[in-house]
């Protein structure tokens, strides 16, 4: 690297370090849910963690396009020191659905607005000790705690692995949420 290139790299590094403190201060001042306008809709950050994932991993947890709301896949699985039994999996699934619920409510939606679900299941992996049928039954039971009839369309697919370590199921959703529904819910404070 030439001396000029090294100098430019050092200046850029100093600039990034100098501005990162102010960027972090701004992050703490932000109010969530944070709505970021984009062509045809908005990206919705439910909390600082969702914004951080957006900024570092480059995906939106929730993005509205017109009247459709797309929720990125949520990986349901084991954390360190969690078990792999059916009961453990039910608790892990509830945690995943609670995150989906937060993203829906931050986007002025509920599970009743969900039109389509895609779920991706690791049937034979080290993170769940039960059978495929036990996993699907447990998942369906917990999903029923959150989603009531009339049910959304749903496609469940078996796979050999997910991006996150410990992942057992990934679930993504599409909801129909007209802008006027969001406006009405915001004006009621709900």
C-alpha angles and dihedrals in degrees: 000000000000123000091251092051091049090050092050091048091049092049092049091049091050091049092050092048092047094051097040092074092054091045090054091049089052091050090056091051093053119108118224138256085050116198117204115192115230130171107292096003143345145281112237121206109197093195143346091280091058091049091048091052089049093050098042107028094031103234135110118231088208130017128175119209110182107308094341125093118201119200115198119234116285114208113223113200153104125317120204111293094015121125131243102225126118090258091051090048091052090055090047090049091051089052089054093048090048088056090049089049090053091050092048094048091046086056094049092255140113134202087267088068093056111113101174136026127189117189128184116202130198097210098180110034138125094252099067122049097193132083128270090258092050091050093049093046092049092046092048092048093053092043087056089060088062106028124051132183135320084060127207123244109275135195118188118193131186118228139173097235150350131224097251122071112249091022117155103163134011118201129190129180142199118204133188108231117161115209090243090060090056092046091051094047092048092049090051090049093237 
